[in-house]
Amino acid sequence: MSKTPVEAINEFEREPVPASHLKSWKSFLGMYAGEHAAGTEFMIGPLFLTAGVSAFDLIIGLLIGNFLAVLSWRFLTAEIAVKHRLTLYYQLEKICGRNLVTFYNLANGILFCFLAGAMVTVGATAVGIPFDMPMPRLNDTMPSGLTWVLVVVSIGVVISIVAARGYNSVARAANWMAPLIVAAFIACGIVALSQLGVGSFSEFWALWGEGSDPFPGQIKYTFWHVVMWSWFCNAAMHIGMSDLSVFRYARSSQAGWTTAGGMYVGHYIAWIAAALLYAVYIQSPEGQAFLAAGEAPPVSPGPMAHNAIGIFGILAVIIACWTTANPTIYRAGLAFQAIVPKASTFWVTMFAGAIATIAGLFPAIAMKLLGFVALYGFILAPIGAVIVFEHYFADRFEIQCNWAEQNNISFNWAVFLAWGFSFLIFYGWSLSQGVFLSFLTLPAWLLCGILFLVFSKYHQKEL
């Protein structure tokens, strides 16, 4: 009897991807361009302005930070992915043991669901325009009403179904939609420049000038804030190795360079274009009224894009939200599926989509996206150091690779202690000294990798 479409989906969760299923660089270029020229870019660009960045901070800081992110994907994630061709979760299971990886997968899946939920929130600000739906403000936390709930649930269902159909479906959707999204961002930026009366590069540079005080409730961002945040906003995916699950399909590690399409189209052009849209809104009578009252003007991507390019702007926000949430829910589904390996990948991914949809009902995650993204990268990135340091330094330190698998161990204490100590030390430092969390992501990652080698050598020697 032939299998149903749901039963026939095979994502090779517990085996290397076979050569017959490898994909060209074009598949990854479309996915990364679509994922990172996204609905959340309409949110992140304006949030930089609320943090009072200067022109130099934003334009040069993003240029450098995004380049560092591309290098991380190319020379760490993609290199390891094409050698082993395993998902992050199965590779971690071999090193850490089933019980420890279950805890990590749960945290990973939930955080990815929350991130996807922020994208659903952004999409809802566009879908709700024809219904005259009240838009969330920067400090809002709860759903604004029944219309908001219905809109968010509708978006969540569609996104979840696409993600649940597997990587091919996710990549195909991204390839179809990416050119349209990029065109929309460029159009928004051009129109916003016209609305701001900008006719030269010097006038464009003067929009941000030397920066300003942050808006009420926001922290001040400097050049280094922008560099480190833009490098590590996707830390869980590159140095955290989550995108092993994506690049295991690549024919060679050269596919890692395709992330530049996402970084410089999405995290550069799109962020700046979205910031311009917000600059237009700030200068409007409504925006000035909020500032005069001591409040930060709300960041509502749908209305801002609609003000610039009309109906096309609404469609662009919806599609951009969709193509970003798809791979995020796909990753979350793989994390949950690793916890219950006998469960259907389709239905586990639908479960992840349901969590993302519920999270999307609450606008607080999207409104505090800069802080949330810094936190989730900080939590998840250090565990990727375990894979990287084992890959490159196991022979030099004379430790056995895939220790848990080779010795039938369900909980590798060396990994747990390395991850726990690095988190407690640097997160505690951030809380006690008020240090920006993205500044501490790389030190935490390095410490976790070093401690893993030290603890593993001692632990394996004792046993």
ABEGO torsion letter per residue (X at the ends): XBBBAAAABBAGAABBBBAAABBBAAAAAAAAAAAABBAAAAAAAAAAAAAGBBAAAAAAAAAAAAAAAAAAAAAAAAAAAAAAGBBAAAAAAAAAEAAAAAAAAAAAAAAAAAAAAAAAAAAAAAAAAAAGBBBBBAABABBAEAAAAAAAAAAAAAAAAAAAAEAAAAAAAAAAAAAAAAAAAAAAAAAAAAAAGBABAAAAAAAAEAEBBBBBGBBBBBAAAAAAAAAAAAAAAAAAGAAAAAAAABABAAAAAAAAAAAAAAAAAAAAAAAAAAAAAAABAAAAAAAAAGBBBBBBAAAAAAAAAEAAAAAAAAAAAAAAAAAAAAAAAAAAAAABAABBAAAAAAAAAAAAAAAAABAAAAAAAAAAAAAAAAAAAAAAAAAAAAAAAAAAAGBBBGAAAAAGBABBAAAAAAAAAAAAAAAAAAAAAGBBAAAAAAAAAAAAAAAAAAAAAAAAAAX
